Amino acid sequence: MADNHGLTASSFRAGYVALAGQPNVGKSTLFNALVGQQLSIVTKKPQTTRHRVIGISSSDEAQMIFLDTPGILEPRYRLHDAMMKSARLAMSDADIILWMIDMTSVHPGEEFHERIALETLKELKKPVYLVINKIDLVEKDRILPVIASSSAAFPFHEIFPLSALKGDGVPELRETLIRNLPLHPPYYPPEMITEAPERFFVSELIRARIFENLRDELPYSTSVDILDFREEPGKKDLIQAEIYVERDSQKGIVIGKEGKSLKKIGQEARRDIEAFLERPVFLELHVKVRNKWRESDAWLKRLGYL
């Protein structure tokens, strides 16, 4: 039986695609480009992504469910353990894995010195495509040697040099993914683009502004908890959020002299949230000290990491 587009039910393809790799290689930028919407936050700092983020791209012929994952790193905190568990779970759930590297920071023979990552990919026994990102920032003659050494290091199904930021090579990657997804009916209604609630994205947009406005290691000691999110007919949505830090000295830095730092974070986050929700909001931010929250299972569970 054919649908309105002439496709038979048995010709439809659907599946999960996990984006994985070390921090700051451009996973979230590529994720947003593939989904076609800004769902995963992007900052200039590494390790911005902490949660597995789901983005759904549906067409008449296929449905791709993309999983953006935290960057693979050596855990230093219980938070990192939770992030790595999330990344491994996403890769084990996926039908296809996109392993990403940053062309600006690799040299032939050095891409896969992370033995743990290679062992993980081999254990999963899933199709793995290598994505060599940021090729627009290097000389073209540097790319072929990296492709050659990558092929020698691991049996990738295919290798895609591209620029996630500029979109170069992204359509070709999309087409290849569609062709190689399993034959399967759609998992989600075609109008869905994610399964995460709005309050998750609101907390992520606030966290992105913290990362952009605070220097050095301080952003990594922060997290955001949405206490209240109310839609009030005829009024602005009310959003109350707490920014958690680990020490009193950090609280003072986040707030800033005469509250200027927190005010700037709030103003920028409110604009981002209003653009995302497409409606006006009233955003209220407070800063609280939660001692060693990154090591506390109770706080990690409350914040959705466990």
C-alpha positions as CSV (number, residue, x, y, z in Angstrom):
1,M,0.0,0.0,0.0
2,A,1.4,3.4,-1.0
3,D,1.0,6.7,0.9
4,N,0.2,10.1,-0.7
5,H,3.8,10.5,-1.7
6,G,4.1,7.3,-3.6
7,L,6.2,5.6,-0.9
8,T,5.4,2.1,0.3
9,A,5.3,1.5,4.0
10,S,8.1,-0.9,3.6
11,S,10.4,1.7,2.0
12,F,10.4,4.1,4.9
13,R,13.6,4.3,6.9
14,A,13.9,5.4,10.5
15,G,16.6,5.2,13.1
16,Y,18.9,6.7,15.7
17,V,22.2,8.5,14.9
18,A,24.5,9.4,17.8
19,L,27.1,12.2,17.5
20,A,30.1,11.4,19.6
21,G,33.7,12.6,20.0
22,Q,36.0,14.6,22.3
23,P,34.9,18.0,23.7
24,N,34.7,21.0,21.4
25,V,34.9,19.2,18.0
26,G,31.6,20.7,16.9
27,K,29.1,18.0,17.7
28,S,26.4,20.4,18.8
29,T,26.9,22.6,15.8
30,L,26.5,19.6,13.4
31,F,23.5,18.3,15.5
32,N,21.7,21.6,15.0
33,A,22.5,21.6,11.3
34,L,21.2,18.1,10.8
35,V,18.0,18.7,12.8
36,G,17.5,22.1,11.2
37,Q,16.9,23.9,14.5
38,Q,18.9,25.3,17.3
39,L,18.2,22.6,20.0
40,S,21.7,22.0,21.5
41,I,23.5,24.9,23.0
42,V,26.8,26.0,21.4
43,T,29.5,28.1,23.1
44,K,33.2,28.6,22.5
45,K,34.1,26.6,25.7
46,P,34.6,22.8,25.6
47,Q,32.4,20.5,27.6
48,T,29.3,22.7,27.1
49,T,27.0,19.7,26.4
50,R,26.2,17.7,29.6
51,H,23.0,15.9,28.7
52,R,22.0,13.7,25.8
53,V,19.8,15.9,23.6
54,I,17.4,14.4,21.1
55,G,16.5,16.1,17.8
56,I,14.1,14.6,15.2
57,S,14.3,15.3,11.5
58,S,11.3,13.8,9.5
59,S,10.7,13.7,5.8
60,D,8.5,11.8,3.4
61,E,11.1,9.1,3.1
62,A,12.8,8.9,6.5
63,Q,12.9,9.9,10.1
64,M,16.3,10.5,11.7
65,I,16.6,10.8,15.5
66,F,19.9,12.5,16.3
67,L,21.5,12.2,19.7
68,D,23.9,14.9,20.7
69,T,26.2,13.6,23.5
70,P,28.7,15.0,26.0
71,G,32.3,15.1,24.8
72,I,34.3,12.0,25.7
73,L,36.7,12.9,28.6
74,E,38.5,11.4,31.6
75,P,36.0,11.8,34.5
76,R,37.1,14.0,37.4
77,Y,33.7,14.3,39.1
78,R,30.6,12.3,39.6
79,L,29.0,14.7,37.1
80,H,31.6,13.5,34.5
81,D,30.8,9.9,35.3
82,A,27.1,10.7,34.6
83,M,28.0,12.5,31.4
84,M,30.1,9.6,30.1
85,K,27.4,7.1,31.0
86,S,24.9,9.2,29.0
87,A,27.3,9.3,26.0
88,R,27.9,5.5,26.1
89,L,24.2,4.9,26.4
90,A,23.4,7.0,23.3
91,M,26.1,5.2,21.3
92,S,24.7,1.8,22.4
93,D,21.2,2.8,21.5
94,A,22.1,4.2,18.0
95,D,21.8,2.5,14.7
96,I,24.7,4.6,13.4
97,I,27.5,6.5,15.2
98,L,29.1,9.7,13.9
99,W,32.5,10.0,15.5
100,M,33.7,13.5,15.1
101,I,37.2,15.0,15.1
102,D,38.4,18.6,14.8
103,M,40.6,19.1,11.7
104,T,42.3,22.1,13.3
105,S,43.7,20.1,16.2
106,V,44.8,16.8,14.6
107,H,47.7,15.6,12.6
108,P,48.1,12.4,10.7
109,G,48.6,9.5,13.0
110,E,47.5,11.4,16.1
111,E,43.7,11.5,15.8
112,F,43.1,8.2,17.6
113,H,45.6,8.3,20.5
114,E,42.6,8.0,22.8
115,R,42.6,4.2,23.2
116,I,39.5,4.2,25.4
117,A,37.5,5.8,22.6
118,L,38.6,3.2,20.0
119,E,38.0,0.3,22.3
120,T,34.5,1.6,23.0
121,L,33.7,1.9,19.3
122,K,35.0,-1.6,18.6
123,E,33.0,-3.1,21.5
124,L,29.7,-1.5,20.3
125,K,29.9,-3.2,16.9
126,K,27.9,-0.5,15.2
127,P,28.4,1.2,11.9
128,V,30.7,4.2,12.6
129,Y,31.2,7.1,10.2
130,L,34.1,9.5,10.8
131,V,33.2,13.2,10.5
132,I,36.3,15.4,10.0
133,N,34.9,18.8,11.0
134,K,36.2,22.4,10.4
135,I,37.9,21.7,7.1
136,D,37.3,25.3,6.1
137,L,39.9,26.4,8.6
138,V,42.9,24.4,7.2
139,E,44.8,24.0,4.0
140,K,43.2,21.4,1.7
141,D,46.4,19.4,1.4
142,R,46.2,18.6,5.1
143,I,43.0,16.7,4.8
144,L,43.9,13.7,2.7
145,P,46.7,12.5,5.0
146,V,44.3,12.6,7.9
147,I,41.7,10.6,6.0
148,A,44.4,8.0,5.2
149,S,45.6,7.7,8.7
150,S,42.1,7.6,10.0
151,S,41.2,4.7,7.7
152,A,44.2,2.8,9.0
153,A,43.3,3.4,12.6
154,F,39.7,2.1,12.5
155,P,37.3,0.4,10.0
156,F,35.0,3.4,9.4
157,H,32.1,2.7,7.0
158,E,32.6,6.1,5.4
159,I,34.6,9.3,6.1
160,F,33.0,12.8,5.7
161,P,35.2,15.9,5.7
162,L,32.9,18.9,6.3
163,S,32.2,22.2,7.9
164,A,29.3,22.0,10.3
165,L,29.3,25.7,10.9
166,K,29.1,26.6,7.2
167,G,27.1,23.6,6.1
168,D,29.7,22.4,3.6
169,G,29.3,18.6,3.2
170,V,26.3,18.4,5.5
171,P,23.7,17.6,2.8
172,E,25.9,14.7,1.5
173,L,26.1,13.3,5.1
174,R,22.3,13.5,5.5
175,E,21.7,11.6,2.3
176,T,24.1,8.9,3.2
177,L,22.5,8.5,6.7
178,I,19.0,8.2,5.1
179,R,20.2,5.5,2.7
180,N,21.8,3.5,5.5
181,L,19.1,3.7,8.2
182,P,17.1,0.6,8.9
183,L,13.8,0.0,7.1
184,H,11.4,0.9,9.9
185,P,8.2,3.0,10.4
186,P,8.6,6.4,12.1
187,Y,9.2,6.4,15.8
188,Y,7.6,9.8,16.4
189,P,4.9,11.9,14.8
190,P,6.3,13.9,11.9
191,E,5.7,17.3,13.5
192,M,7.9,16.4,16.6
193,I,11.4,17.8,16.7
194,T,12.4,16.7,20.2
195,E,10.9,14.9,23.2
196,A,12.5,17.2,25.8
197,P,10.2,19.6,27.6
198,E,10.5,23.4,27.2
199,R,11.8,23.9,30.6
200,F,14.9,21.7,29.7
201,F,15.7,24.1,26.8
202,V,15.1,27.1,29.0
203,S,17.7,25.8,31.6
204,E,20.1,25.1,28.8
205,L,19.8,28.6,27.3
206,I,20.5,30.1,30.7
207,R,23.5,27.8,31.1
208,A,24.8,28.9,27.7
209,R,24.8,32.5,28.8
210,I,26.7,31.6,32.0
211,F,29.3,29.9,29.9
212,E,29.6,32.9,27.5
213,N,29.8,35.5,30.3
214,L,32.0,33.8,33.0
215,R,35.7,33.1,32.5
216,D,38.0,30.2,33.2
217,E,36.7,27.2,35.2
218,L,33.8,28.9,36.9
219,P,31.1,27.9,34.3
220,Y,31.9,24.3,34.9
221,S,31.0,24.7,38.6
222,T,27.6,26.0,37.8
223,S,24.2,24.4,36.9
224,V,20.7,25.7,36.5
225,D,17.5,24.5,38.1
226,I,14.1,25.7,36.9
227,L,12.0,26.2,40.0
228,D,8.8,27.5,38.3
229,F,7.6,27.8,34.7
230,R,4.1,29.2,34.4
231,E,2.2,30.2,31.3
232,E,-0.3,33.0,32.4
233,P,-3.0,33.9,29.8
234,G,-2.7,37.5,28.8
235,K,0.6,37.9,30.7
236,K,4.3,37.0,30.2
237,D,5.3,33.5,31.1
238,L,6.9,33.5,34.5
239,I,10.2,31.6,34.8
240,Q,12.1,31.3,38.1
241,A,15.5,29.7,38.0
242,E,18.4,29.1,40.4
243,I,22.0,29.1,39.4
244,Y,24.0,26.7,41.5
245,V,27.6,27.2,42.4
246,E,29.9,25.4,44.8
247,R,31.4,28.2,46.9
248,D,30.5,31.6,48.3
249,S,33.3,33.2,46.3
250,Q,31.8,31.9,43.1
251,K,28.4,33.3,44.0
252,G,29.9,36.7,44.3
253,I,31.5,36.4,40.8
254,V,28.3,35.2,39.2
255,I,26.3,38.1,40.7
256,G,29.1,40.6,40.0
257,K,29.6,44.2,41.3
258,E,26.2,45.7,42.0
259,G,24.6,42.7,40.4
260,K,25.8,43.6,36.9
261,S,27.0,40.2,35.9
262,L,23.8,38.4,36.8
263,K,21.7,41.1,35.2
264,K,23.6,40.7,31.9
265,I,23.3,36.9,32.0
266,G,19.5,37.3,32.7
267,Q,19.0,39.9,29.9
268,E,20.8,37.8,27.3
269,A,19.1,34.5,28.4
270,R,15.7,36.2,28.4
271,R,16.1,37.3,24.8
272,D,17.2,33.7,23.8
273,I,14.3,32.1,25.6
274,E,11.8,34.5,24.0
275,A,13.2,33.7,20.6
276,F,13.0,30.0,21.3
277,L,9.5,30.0,22.8
278,E,8.3,32.7,20.4
279,R,6.5,34.5,23.3
280,P,7.5,37.1,26.0
281,V,8.8,35.9,29.4
282,F,9.6,37.3,32.7
283,L,12.9,35.7,33.9
284,E,13.9,35.7,37.5
285,L,17.4,34.4,38.4
286,H,18.9,33.7,41.9
287,V,22.3,32.3,42.8
288,K,22.6,29.6,45.4
289,V,25.6,27.8,46.9
290,R,25.3,24.0,46.7
291,N,28.5,22.6,48.1
292,K,30.1,20.0,45.9
293,W,27.0,19.5,43.9
294,R,29.0,17.8,41.1
295,E,29.9,15.0,43.5
296,S,26.4,14.6,45.0
297,D,24.1,11.9,43.6
298,A,21.1,13.6,45.1
299,W,21.8,16.9,43.4
300,L,22.8,15.2,40.1
301,K,19.5,13.3,40.2
302,R,17.5,16.5,40.9
303,L,19.3,18.2,38.0
304,G,18.6,15.4,35.6
305,Y,22.1,14.0,35.2
306,L,21.3,10.6,36.9
